[in-house]
Amino acid sequence: MTPPDPRDLPRLPAGFEFGTSTAAYQIEGAAAEDGRGPSIWDTFCARPGAIADGSSGAVATDHYHRYTEDVALLRGLGADGYRLSVAWPRVQPDGAGQANPAGLDFYDRLIDALLAADVKPMVTLYHWDLPQALEDAGGWLNRDTAERFGAYTALVAARLGDRVRHWVPVNEPNVTAMLGYALTAMAPGRGLSFDALPAVHHQLLGHGLAVAALRDAGAASVGTATNHTPVWAASDDPADVEAAAFYDLLWNRLVADPILLGAYPEGFAELMPGPVADDLKTIAAPLDFYGINYYNPTAIQAPGKTSGPATATAAGHVEVPAELPFQFAPMTGHPRTDFGWPIVPEGLHELITQLRERYPDLPPLYVTEQGCSFATGPDADGVVDDVERVRYYDAHLRQVARAIEDGADVRGYYAWSLLDNFEWAEGFTQRFGLVWVDYTTLERTPKASYRWFAEMVAAQRA
């Protein structure tokens, strides 16, 4: 299979940012070192059967000790930016009180190394690793967690804010709420169904309080990283159309409307806890960009229908409780990644178009996550020829260029991920990286996709 020529990609606007993304629990390791406290993912990984291969992020890819090697890979990639996350339990082991000096020292060193390599940091403050002590007190079901998140943000911003280009308070609040609190697919695995709605509101409130803390610290660029998916009804059957509309509301609009419109979709404000009207003023604070994490569209049908295997965006393979008014439907006619997710580049253009239509005052957009799992490993000569990933990135970047040509203000594209890593409930069974990681030796090997991405960035700047 011949890979696409990186020089053939349409020219993106001057100043367009190319980067890669990672998350602390997926790469750092050092889970019990230098004062880091336990997170909900440490606890979840210890639950029998929770992780596909029985692994955990205790070592992950050992980025904590090998970050200089990984920064050198970023330099070689020629990336403008690097989206990393700060581990809350590394900074505040119990989620409250004074900062752990060793934790902040690590991120201090990392950010200095990035800047020395001419790579600008985009820092996510919460990428799912809630301190276990806060979960024991109710987690995101408890309003106090949002308040504590605002205080934690202020600690991090005071130490790192002079060197961070972009800030993302909360990564994918819909994924945490739906898969970790409503269902049991991810940490903390509560399985509360609609009783998980407070976890949506409190993460959004935490986002708003973090935005305020970042503004107080002088942050110039604050945004989001929200998982969005175009939702397709499985058929023209009115029951399928209705089910798809509900899933779209639950997955997409329930988190975007409060941030971008200052209101919940009709009927949901009454279901949320606390002084919702006042909270929405905090949640809807103006942003400098809106980040979207896109992987694939989602097909939805009415419950009770017989269907083949289906895949949920960001969720792996998820069983939907019978009481929910929708179910996932199979998507045919599209190639798939090794995760089983359909590859639909046009869905990224559709998503950007939909956001522009729904939100007239939409801030500039960044694609803050986008990638694919393919298991292609080193051949006899040590070469990782992952041409499938190259074709994937080429096709999706073309859709970004198409959206910009249509008038969308898209400012950057961050590939998921720099490294193969611990893929949440799938453990080490899925590989998303531009760089192959041998999980026994932890040796890094840049893949063909790494070289293609570097050549593409160089061609865009030529």
JOCOR-V969082 format. One line per field, one symbol per residue. ss: DSSP state (H for helix, E for strand, L for the rest). burial: b if it has 9 or more other C-alpha atoms within 8 Angstrom, else e. A space follows every 10 residues. Layout:
# JOCOR-V969082
ss=???
burial=???
This chain:
# JOCOR-V969082
ss=LLLLLHHHLL LLLLLLEEEE ELLHHHHLLL LLLLLLLLEH HHHHHLLLLL LLLLLLLLLL LLHHHHHHHH HHHHHHHLLL EEEEELLHHH HLLLLLLLLL HHHHHHHHHH HHHHHHLLLE EEEEEELLLL EHHHHHLLHH HLHHHHHHHH HHHHHHHHHH LLLLLEEEEE ELHHHHHHHH HHLLLLLLLL LLHHHHHHHH HHHHHHHHHH HHHHHHLLLL LEEEEEELLL EEELLLLHHH HHHHHHHHHH HHHHHHHHHH HLLLLLLLHH HLLLLHHHHH HHHLLLLLLE EEELLLLEEE ELLLLLLLLL LELLLELLLL LLLLLLEELL LLLLLELLLL LELLLHHHHH HHHHHHHHLL LLLLEEEEEL LLLLLLLLLL LLLLLLHHHH HHHHHHHHHH HHHHHLLLLE EEEEEELLEL LLLHHHLLLL LLLLEEELLL LLLEEELHHH HHHHHHHHHH HL
burial=eeeeebeebe eeeeeebbbb bbbbbbbbbb bbeebbbbbb bbbbbeeeeb bbebbbbbbb bbbbeebeeb bbebbebbbb bbbbbbbbbb bbbbbbeebb ebbbebbbeb bebbbebebb bbbbbbbebb bbbbbeeebb bbeebbbbbb bbbbbbbebb beebbbbbbb bbbbbbbbbb bbbbbbbbbb bbbeebbbbb bbbbbbbbbb bbbbbebebe bbbbbbbbbb bbbbeeeeeb bbbbbbbbbe bbbbbbbbbb bbbbbeeebe ebeeebeebb bbbbbebbbb bbbbbbbbbb bbbeeeeeeb bbbebbeeee eeeebbbbbb beeeebbbbe bbbbbebbbb bbbebbeebe ebebbbbbbb bbbbeebbee eebbbbbebb bbbbbbbbbb bbbbeeebeb bbbbbbbbbb bbbebbbbeb bbbbbbbeee ebeeebbbbb bbbbbbbbbb ee
